[in-house]
Amino acid sequence: MSARPRRSRVGVVGVVLVLLVTLFGLLLGRLGQLQLIQGPDLARAAVTINTRTVTEHALRGRILDRLGAPFVENTFDTVVTVQRSVLVDSRDGGRDLVTRVAAVLGLPFERLWGKTMLCGTKGAPAAPACFNGSPYVPIPVATGVDARRALTLLEQPEKFPGVGVTAEPARAYPRPDGALASHLLGWVARAGADDVTRGQGRIDAEDAVGRSGLEEQYDSVLRGSNGSTVVAIDPRGIVTGTVSSTPAVPGRDVVTHLDARLQARTEAALVRAVAAARADHLRADTAAAVVLDVTNGAVVAAASYPSYAPSVFAGGITAPDLARLTDERASTPLRSRLTAETFPPASTFKVISVPAAVNAGADLTGTFDCSPNVSVGGRVFNNYESRGYGPIDLHKALVVSCDTVFYRLAYAAWLAQGGLTAPVTAADPFVAMAKAFGLGRRTGVDLPGEAAGRVPDRAWKEQYWLATRAQTCKRASTGYPEVARTDKARADYLTRLASENCTAGYQYRAGDAVNFSIGQGDTAVTILQMAGVYAAIANGGTLWQPQVAAGYRTPAGATTAIPPRRVATVPLRPDVLAYVRSALGDVTRPGGSAGTAFKGFPQDRYPLAGKTGTGEVFGKQATAWFAGYGPTMKPKYAVVVVVGQGGSGSKVAAPAVRQIFDAILALGL
């Protein structure tokens, strides 16, 4: 009886031992397989799974005026963070902690709670209410909060475990001396997928990228280099330590040629010019002003109207604000009239026509008929800015801005080239001189989005006709019924024009030539191009590339200068140049077309020269121009103002230039 149970127990123990030996053997075999066969792959996987790289974003460089005053600098938003591990380890997922944090900050719980969830995960709210950052860094549950309230959280760590307070860099616009300079500075936004791809590892989705102005032009300089920290994580995704770290390198500052004091006064003068035009029942919907150093091309001040505050983009622009800035009915404030807009130069172009006419054979000291009008090619062309003066010289033709003198000079040159039968390649002295002054091509200014303008020569006329012929011929047949509903006379004119251009629009006619001589017709320029023209007249014929940035500066103070760039030398005879300068000097004095605007200016110690322009635009009110420079005995600055639909150049643009020169004198520049 007693021996049978003992044999049973021995049998059971034996079976267990066999099982243990078998399992141990299997375990050893599996361990060997893991170590010897799959070991390298698993080791690589372990490294991949158990570490993550966290990017440390570099501080963006500032944009400064020539004296170091910041146009754009960095500020810091107060950010409250919570460690993800604290939320994961809490029985309620951290709801109670977030509720208490929200109460201290005076913010809704839902706003903070949404930020604890990664965008795209189950239950997360839509962006931007969720967290769109790395899951391996503390979660920023509230940004831009009151710093004093936030710091009280740090004073009670036992009540707010895992809660931190940090500062996140953001762009700030201190407006030194009240200067805005929005179209020069530009704005930044979060990087998009294309930016990240092009960045090839240098840019991630949380970086700020320049989108316009200097912010875009010098983005790589301002951005610096991001740093990185490799952290170890546990299977729950919680950070357990730091493996390695590479510090970020801050971006360099961009130091400009701009003088904040003059910039502010230039902006104010432009606003007053628009207001003056509107007081005279003109639309004055767009405007621009430029102050250029004629000795090196430095842009000392520049303004575009209408303007906007770059701070509207800080933290991400709202849809209503973006719609307002791009609304054509509000003249598209986001559009730069400094670089992206072109205007007919009108009579400011005559400084090009005088040397062109002399090159075509006109007598520099001769007399020419300034009649009230002239018939060219079966069409009557009238004086716009001046009355008839009879026989006058080219000096007075510039001073009083007599159109008919230039009509006759251009018509004679057109006939000499062969008129309608001239080939597309015919040498045109007026076209050649315009191109020598840099018109029809970009100036190369260090701002993105620059327009090239247009010099409408024979080649352009033919190309334009070929590109538009089908539509033109269609209009010749159908007319302009949509225009006729409100303006039948204009619709009839457009229909006749379309009919004529359908068959012969490629021809460079006499009317094209005479319009070109006074900066009208299809001629289109930017204000920077005209500033370059007058700077070249002032400095003896050198075309400089306009340059806003003067150089870069590291956080340690080391500077790198950007040298001025000479683009070309205009082929001007010295006697012709002196003649034009003399005439321009009389424009700003009594009897000149801008004499009233400059009345009382101290011409004895700071003499000025310049030219008015009033450009006709079909279907719109006239464009007002004034381009000038000073002091004439040793020129330093060219100042140009244009007001779209602003009317008379002498009444609207010239007074604004006068105010800018008043500021230059007052500031001792």
DOZA-838613 format. One record per residue (C-alpha): residue number from 1; residue in one letter; x, y, z. Coordinates in steps of 0.2 Angstrom, whole numbers, plus 5000, padded with zeros to 4 digits. Example, Ala and Ser with C-alpha at 12.3 -4.5 7.8 and 13.67 -1.06 7.14 Angstrom:
<pts>
pos;code;xx;yy;zz
1;A;5062;4978;5039
2;S;5068;4995;5036
</pts>
This chain:
<pts>
pos;code;xx;yy;zz
1;M;5000;5000;5000
2;S;5014;5012;5005
3;A;5026;5008;4990
4;R;5013;5012;4976
5;P;5011;5031;4980
6;R;5030;5033;4981
7;R;5032;5026;4964
8;S;5019;5038;4957
9;R;5028;5053;4965
10;V;5044;5048;4957
11;G;5036;5046;4940
12;V;5028;5063;4941
13;V;5045;5071;4946
14;G;5053;5062;4932
15;V;5040;5069;4919
16;V;5043;5087;4926
17;L;5061;5085;4925
18;V;5060;5080;4907
19;L;5049;5094;4903
20;L;5061;5107;4912
21;V;5076;5100;4902
22;T;5066;5101;4886
23;L;5060;5119;4889
24;F;5078;5124;4895
25;G;5085;5116;4879
26;L;5072;5125;4868
27;L;5076;5142;4877
28;L;5095;5139;4875
29;G;5092;5136;4857
30;R;5081;5151;4854
31;L;5093;5162;4864
32;G;5107;5155;4852
33;Q;5096;5159;4837
34;L;5093;5177;4844
35;Q;5111;5180;4848
36;L;5120;5172;4833
37;I;5108;5173;4819
38;Q;5096;5188;4822
39;G;5107;5197;4835
40;P;5114;5211;4823
41;D;5096;5215;4816
42;L;5089;5216;4833
43;A;5102;5227;4840
44;R;5099;5239;4826
45;A;5081;5238;4829
46;A;5084;5241;4848
47;V;5093;5257;4844
48;T;5080;5263;4832
49;I;5066;5260;4844
50;N;5074;5265;4860
51;T;5081;5282;4855
52;R;5073;5298;4847
53;T;5081;5314;4840
54;V;5073;5330;4846
55;T;5077;5346;4836
56;E;5083;5362;4845
57;H;5078;5376;4834
58;A;5090;5390;4831
59;L;5086;5408;4836
60;R;5083;5418;4820
61;G;5094;5433;4817
62;R;5087;5451;4818
63;I;5085;5464;4804
64;L;5093;5481;4809
65;D;5094;5498;4802
66;R;5111;5506;4798
67;L;5114;5512;4816
68;G;5108;5495;4824
69;A;5090;5499;4828
70;P;5080;5483;4826
71;F;5066;5483;4813
72;V;5064;5465;4817
73;E;5069;5456;4833
74;N;5065;5441;4843
75;T;5053;5441;4857
76;F;5048;5426;4868
77;D;5031;5419;4871
78;T;5028;5411;4889
79;V;5024;5393;4886
80;V;5018;5381;4899
81;T;5023;5363;4896
82;V;5018;5346;4904
83;Q;5029;5330;4904
84;R;5021;5316;4894
85;S;5026;5304;4907
86;V;5016;5312;4920
87;L;5000;5311;4910
88;V;5003;5293;4905
89;D;5007;5288;4923
90;S;4991;5297;4930
91;R;4976;5286;4933
92;D;4965;5299;4924
93;G;4977;5302;4910
94;G;4981;5319;4918
95;R;4964;5327;4917
96;D;4965;5333;4935
97;L;4982;5340;4933
98;V;4977;5349;4917
99;T;4961;5356;4925
100;R;4971;5363;4939
101;V;4984;5371;4927
102;A;4970;5379;4917
103;A;4962;5386;4932
104;V;4978;5395;4937
105;L;4981;5402;4920
106;G;4963;5407;4918
107;L;4960;5397;4902
108;P;4947;5385;4897
109;F;4951;5366;4901
110;E;4947;5361;4883
111;R;4960;5372;4876
112;L;4974;5364;4886
113;W;4967;5347;4885
114;G;4967;5347;4867
115;K;4985;5351;4866
116;T;4989;5335;4876
117;M;4984;5325;4861
118;L;4995;5323;4846
119;C;4987;5329;4830
120;G;4980;5314;4820
121;T;4978;5302;4835
122;K;4961;5295;4840
123;G;4951;5308;4849
124;A;4962;5323;4846
125;P;4954;5339;4840
126;A;4958;5347;4823
127;A;4973;5357;4821
128;P;4979;5369;4827
129;A;4969;5364;4844
130;C;4980;5348;4845
131;F;4998;5346;4847
132;N;5008;5345;4830
133;G;5025;5343;4837
134;S;5037;5329;4843
135;P;5030;5316;4855
136;Y;5046;5315;4863
137;V;5047;5333;4870
138;P;5037;5341;4884
139;I;5019;5345;4878
140;P;5016;5364;4876
141;V;4998;5365;4883
142;A;4997;5384;4883
143;T;5007;5397;4873
144;G;5007;5416;4875
145;V;5001;5416;4893
146;D;5003;5428;4907
147;A;5021;5425;4913
148;R;5016;5429;4932
149;R;5002;5417;4932
150;A;5013;5404;4923
151;L;5027;5406;4936
152;T;5016;5402;4951
153;L;5015;5384;4944
154;L;5033;5382;4947
155;E;5032;5388;4965
156;Q;5021;5372;4969
157;P;5029;5357;4961
158;E;5021;5345;4973
159;K;5004;5352;4966
160;F;5009;5353;4948
161;P;5021;5338;4945
162;G;5029;5338;4928
163;V;5024;5356;4924
164;G;5037;5367;4916
165;V;5037;5385;4910
166;T;5048;5390;4895
167;A;5050;5404;4882
168;E;5047;5401;4864
169;P;5055;5413;4851
170;A;5043;5424;4840
171;R;5046;5438;4828
172;A;5043;5456;4835
173;Y;5042;5472;4826
174;P;5047;5487;4837
175;R;5045;5500;4824
176;P;5060;5511;4828
177;D;5056;5529;4826
178;G;5038;5524;4820
179;A;5045;5515;4804
180;L;5035;5501;4798
181;A;5045;5495;4782
182;S;5033;5481;4780
183;H;5037;5478;4761
184;L;5055;5478;4764
185;L;5056;5467;4779
186;G;5043;5454;4774
187;W;5036;5440;4785
188;V;5039;5422;4791
189;A;5028;5407;4792
190;R;5030;5389;4797
191;A;5039;5378;4784
192;G;5029;5368;4772
193;A;5032;5351;4765
194;D;5042;5359;4750
195;D;5053;5369;4762
196;V;5057;5353;4772
197;T;5061;5344;4756
198;R;5072;5358;4748
199;G;5080;5360;4765
200;Q;5088;5343;4764
201;G;5088;5341;4783
202;R;5092;5359;4787
203;I;5073;5363;4789
204;D;5060;5354;4798
205;A;5041;5357;4799
206;E;5043;5368;4815
207;D;5055;5380;4808
208;A;5050;5398;4803
209;V;5054;5402;4784
210;G;5054;5419;4776
211;R;5040;5422;4764
212;S;5043;5439;4757
213;G;5055;5454;4758
214;L;5072;5453;4767
215;E;5065;5438;4777
216;E;5064;5428;4761
217;Q;5079;5435;4752
218;Y;5091;5432;4767
219;D;5082;5417;4775
220;S;5097;5406;4775
221;V;5107;5419;4784
222;L;5094;5423;4796
223;R;5089;5405;4800
224;G;5105;5398;4807
225;S;5108;5380;4810
226;N;5097;5369;4821
227;G;5104;5358;4835
228;S;5098;5341;4840
229;T;5097;5330;4856
230;V;5096;5311;4855
231;V;5085;5305;4870
232;A;5082;5287;4876
233;I;5064;5281;4878
234;D;5056;5266;4887
235;P;5043;5255;4878
236;R;5029;5267;4883
237;G;5038;5281;4873
238;I;5043;5291;4889
239;V;5060;5299;4889
240;T;5072;5291;4901
241;G;5088;5300;4897
242;T;5099;5310;4885
243;V;5111;5301;4874
244;S;5120;5315;4865
245;S;5117;5333;4861
246;T;5123;5346;4847
247;P;5119;5364;4851
248;A;5110;5375;4839
249;V;5119;5390;4830
250;P;5109;5406;4830
251;G;5106;5415;4814
252;R;5116;5431;4809
253;D;5108;5448;4809
254;V;5105;5457;4793
255;V;5111;5475;4794
256;T;5103;5486;4781
257;H;5107;5503;4773
258;L;5090;5509;4779
259;D;5089;5524;4791
260;A;5074;5521;4803
261;R;5072;5539;4806
262;L;5071;5543;4787
263;Q;5061;5528;4784
264;A;5047;5534;4796
265;R;5047;5551;4788
266;T;5046;5544;4770
267;E;5032;5533;4775
268;A;5023;5548;4782
269;A;5026;5559;4767
270;L;5019;5545;4756
271;V;5003;5545;4766
272;R;5001;5563;4765
273;A;5003;5563;4746
274;V;4989;5550;4745
275;A;4978;5561;4757
276;A;4981;5576;4746
277;A;4977;5568;4730
278;R;4961;5561;4738
279;A;4956;5578;4745
280;D;4956;5583;4726
281;H;4944;5569;4722
282;L;4957;5557;4715
283;R;4957;5538;4719
284;A;4976;5538;4724
285;D;4975;5519;4726
286;T;4993;5515;4726
287;A;5010;5524;4729
288;A;5028;5521;4732
289;A;5044;5531;4737
290;V;5062;5527;4736
291;V;5078;5536;4743
292;L;5093;5529;4734
293;D;5112;5533;4738
294;V;5118;5538;4721
295;T;5136;5534;4725
296;N;5133;5516;4729
297;G;5115;5511;4726
298;A;5111;5509;4744
299;V;5092;5510;4748
300;V;5091;5522;4762
301;A;5072;5522;4763
302;A;5058;5515;4753
303;A;5039;5514;4756
304;S;5024;5506;4748
305;Y;5006;5511;4749
306;P;4994;5503;4755
307;S;5004;5495;4769
308;Y;5001;5482;4783
309;A;5009;5477;4800
310;P;5020;5462;4798
311;S;5015;5457;4816
312;V;4999;5451;4809
313;F;5008;5436;4803
314;A;5016;5432;4820
315;G;5009;5416;4827
316;G;5000;5412;4810
317;I;4989;5424;4801
318;T;4970;5422;4802
319;A;4960;5419;4786
320;P;4950;5435;4788
321;D;4967;5445;4789
322;L;4974;5436;4774
323;A;4959;5440;4764
324;R;4960;5458;4769
325;L;4978;5460;4764
326;T;4975;5452;4747
327;D;4959;5460;4743
328;E;4960;5469;4726
329;R;4946;5481;4731
330;A;4957;5487;4745
331;S;4972;5489;4732
332;T;4980;5473;4739
333;P;4990;5479;4754
334;L;5002;5464;4753
335;R;5008;5468;4736
336;S;5024;5478;4735
337;R;5023;5494;4724
338;L;5042;5495;4726
339;T;5046;5479;4716
340;A;5031;5471;4709
341;E;5021;5486;4702
342;T;5025;5495;4686
343;F;5019;5512;4680
344;P;5021;5523;4664
345;P;5035;5534;4668
346;A;5028;5549;4659
347;S;5039;5565;4658
348;T;5052;5558;4670
349;F;5057;5548;4655
350;K;5062;5564;4645
351;V;5079;5564;4653
352;I;5082;5548;4643
353;S;5074;5556;4627
354;V;5086;5571;4627
355;P;5102;5561;4625
356;A;5093;5549;4613
357;A;5088;5563;4602
358;V;5105;5570;4601
359;N;5112;5553;4597
360;A;5099;5553;4583
361;G;5105;5569;4576
362;A;5096;5583;4585
363;D;5106;5599;4589
364;L;5109;5601;4608
365;T;5109;5620;4606
366;G;5095;5621;4593
367;T;5077;5627;4595
368;F;5062;5617;4593
369;D;5043;5621;4591
370;C;5033;5619;4607
371;S;5016;5620;4600
372;P;5000;5615;4609
373;N;4998;5600;4599
374;V;5005;5591;4584
375;S;4998;5579;4571
376;V;5008;5563;4569
377;G;5002;5548;4558
378;G;4985;5556;4556
379;R;4982;5558;4575
380;V;4983;5573;4585
381;F;4995;5573;4600
382;N;4993;5586;4613
383;N;5004;5594;4627
384;Y;4998;5587;4643
385;E;5008;5596;4657
386;S;5012;5612;4648
387;R;5005;5624;4636
388;G;5012;5630;4620
389;Y;5028;5640;4621
390;G;5033;5642;4603
391;P;5052;5640;4598
392;I;5062;5634;4613
393;D;5078;5625;4617
394;L;5079;5607;4625
395;H;5083;5615;4641
396;K;5067;5624;4642
397;A;5058;5609;4635
398;L;5063;5599;4651
399;V;5060;5613;4663
400;V;5042;5616;4657
401;S;5039;5598;4651
402;C;5034;5602;4633
403;D;5028;5586;4625
404;T;5027;5592;4607
405;V;5045;5595;4606
406;F;5049;5577;4610
407;Y;5035;5571;4599
408;R;5043;5579;4584
409;L;5061;5573;4589
410;A;5054;5555;4590
411;Y;5044;5556;4574
412;A;5060;5562;4565
413;A;5070;5547;4572
414;W;5056;5535;4567
415;L;5056;5541;4549
416;A;5075;5540;4548
417;Q;5074;5522;4553
418;G;5062;5518;4539
419;G;5045;5521;4547
420;L;5033;5507;4545
421;T;5045;5498;4533
422;A;5059;5497;4546
423;P;5064;5479;4550
424;V;5062;5473;4568
425;T;5081;5474;4570
426;A;5081;5493;4566
427;A;5092;5503;4578
428;D;5081;5515;4588
429;P;5091;5528;4598
430;F;5077;5530;4610
431;V;5075;5512;4613
432;A;5094;5510;4615
433;M;5096;5524;4627
434;A;5081;5517;4638
435;K;5090;5500;4639
436;A;5107;5508;4643
437;F;5098;5516;4658
438;G;5093;5499;4664
439;L;5074;5499;4658
440;G;5066;5483;4653
441;R;5076;5472;4665
442;R;5077;5469;4683
443;T;5088;5480;4694
444;G;5094;5465;4704
445;V;5088;5473;4720
446;D;5090;5461;4735
447;L;5071;5459;4737
448;P;5061;5445;4729
449;G;5047;5447;4716
450;E;5055;5461;4706
451;A;5046;5465;4689
452;A;5057;5468;4674
453;G;5046;5482;4667
454;R;5044;5484;4648
455;V;5053;5494;4634
456;P;5040;5492;4619
457;D;5052;5491;4604
458;R;5048;5484;4587
459;A;5052;5466;4593
460;W;5041;5467;4608
461;K;5027;5474;4597
462;E;5028;5459;4585
463;Q;5029;5446;4599
464;Y;5014;5454;4608
465;W;5004;5454;4592
466;L;5008;5436;4589
467;A;5003;5431;4607
468;T;4986;5440;4607
469;R;4981;5440;4589
470;A;4967;5427;4591
471;Q;4959;5436;4605
472;T;4961;5453;4597
473;C;4953;5447;4581
474;K;4939;5439;4591
475;R;4936;5456;4599
476;A;4936;5465;4583
477;S;4921;5454;4578
478;T;4911;5453;4595
479;G;4916;5470;4602
480;Y;4915;5474;4620
481;P;4897;5472;4626
482;E;4902;5471;4644
483;V;4910;5489;4643
484;A;4896;5496;4632
485;R;4884;5493;4646
486;T;4892;5507;4656
487;D;4903;5517;4643
488;K;4898;5515;4625
489;A;4911;5528;4619
490;R;4925;5518;4627
491;A;4918;5501;4620
492;D;4917;5508;4602
493;Y;4935;5514;4604
494;L;4941;5497;4610
495;T;4932;5489;4596
496;R;4940;5500;4583
497;L;4957;5497;4591
498;A;4955;5478;4590
499;S;4950;5479;4572
500;E;4965;5489;4568
501;N;4977;5478;4578
502;C;4969;5462;4571
503;T;4978;5464;4554
504;A;4992;5477;4558
505;G;4995;5476;4576
506;Y;5013;5470;4573
507;Q;5018;5487;4565
508;Y;5028;5499;4575
509;R;5019;5515;4571
510;A;5023;5533;4572
511;G;5011;5534;4587
512;D;5021;5521;4596
513;A;5037;5531;4594
514;V;5031;5547;4600
515;N;5022;5540;4615
516;F;5038;5531;4620
517;S;5048;5547;4619
518;I;5037;5554;4634
519;G;5036;5538;4644
520;Q;5019;5534;4638
521;G;5010;5520;4628
522;D;5016;5503;4633
523;T;5031;5509;4642
524;A;5031;5502;4660
525;V;5044;5504;4674
526;T;5046;5501;4692
527;I;5050;5515;4704
528;L;5067;5507;4708
529;Q;5072;5508;4689
530;M;5068;5526;4689
531;A;5077;5529;4705
532;G;5092;5521;4696
533;V;5090;5532;4681
534;Y;5091;5548;4691
535;A;5105;5541;4702
536;A;5115;5538;4686
537;I;5112;5556;4680
538;A;5117;5563;4697
539;N;5133;5552;4698
540;G;5139;5554;4680
541;G;5132;5539;4672
542;T;5135;5524;4684
543;L;5121;5511;4686
544;W;5122;5503;4703
545;Q;5112;5488;4709
546;P;5100;5494;4722
547;Q;5104;5486;4739
548;V;5094;5486;4755
549;A;5106;5475;4765
550;A;5123;5481;4770
551;G;5130;5466;4778
552;Y;5128;5452;4791
553;R;5133;5452;4809
554;T;5136;5436;4820
555;P;5129;5436;4838
556;A;5147;5438;4843
557;G;5148;5455;4833
558;A;5159;5449;4818
559;T;5153;5458;4803
560;T;5153;5453;4784
561;A;5150;5468;4772
562;I;5140;5466;4756
563;P;5150;5476;4743
564;P;5141;5488;4731
565;R;5139;5481;4713
566;R;5142;5492;4698
567;V;5130;5486;4684
568;A;5134;5497;4670
569;T;5140;5514;4663
570;V;5127;5523;4653
571;P;5135;5530;4637
572;L;5132;5549;4640
573;R;5142;5563;4632
574;P;5148;5574;4645
575;D;5141;5590;4637
576;V;5124;5581;4636
577;L;5124;5576;4654
578;A;5129;5593;4660
579;Y;5115;5600;4649
580;V;5102;5589;4656
581;R;5108;5592;4674
582;S;5107;5611;4671
583;A;5089;5609;4665
584;L;5084;5598;4680
585;G;5091;5610;4692
586;D;5079;5624;4685
587;V;5063;5612;4686
588;T;5063;5615;4705
589;R;5065;5634;4704
590;P;5053;5647;4700
591;G;5046;5645;4683
592;G;5049;5626;4683
593;S;5036;5613;4683
594;A;5040;5609;4701
595;G;5044;5627;4707
596;T;5029;5629;4718
597;A;5032;5613;4727
598;F;5050;5618;4732
599;K;5046;5636;4736
600;G;5056;5640;4752
601;F;5068;5626;4751
602;P;5086;5631;4755
603;Q;5092;5629;4737
604;D;5107;5640;4741
605;R;5115;5627;4752
606;Y;5107;5612;4746
607;P;5101;5614;4728
608;L;5090;5601;4721
609;A;5086;5595;4703
610;G;5072;5584;4697
611;K;5058;5581;4684
612;T;5039;5580;4686
613;G;5028;5567;4677
614;T;5010;5565;4674
615;G;5006;5548;4666
616;E;4990;5545;4656
617;V;4983;5527;4659
618;F;4968;5522;4649
619;G;4952;5520;4659
620;K;4961;5527;4675
621;Q;4966;5543;4682
622;A;4983;5550;4679
623;T;4999;5543;4688
624;A;5009;5557;4697
625;W;5028;5556;4697
626;F;5042;5566;4704
627;A;5060;5560;4702
628;G;5075;5571;4709
629;Y;5092;5571;4717
630;G;5103;5583;4727
631;P;5113;5592;4732
632;T;5117;5596;4714
633;M;5135;5601;4717
634;K;5139;5584;4725
635;P;5125;5573;4723
636;K;5121;5561;4737
637;Y;5103;5555;4736
638;A;5090;5552;4722
639;V;5072;5553;4729
640;V;5057;5547;4718
641;V;5039;5546;4722
642;V;5025;5539;4712
643;V;5006;5539;4716
644;G;4995;5528;4705
645;Q;4979;5538;4700
646;G;4986;5553;4710
647;G;4984;5566;4696
648;S;4997;5579;4693
649;G;5015;5576;4697
650;S;5019;5594;4702
651;K;5004;5595;4714
652;V;5005;5577;4722
653;A;5022;5569;4720
654;A;5034;5584;4720
655;P;5028;5590;4737
656;A;5031;5573;4744
657;V;5049;5573;4737
658;R;5051;5590;4745
659;Q;5046;5583;4762
660;I;5058;5569;4761
661;F;5072;5581;4757
662;D;5067;5592;4771
663;A;5069;5576;4782
664;I;5086;5572;4775
665;L;5092;5590;4779
666;A;5084;5589;4797
667;L;5093;5573;4800
668;G;5109;5578;4794
669;L;5111;5564;4782
</pts>
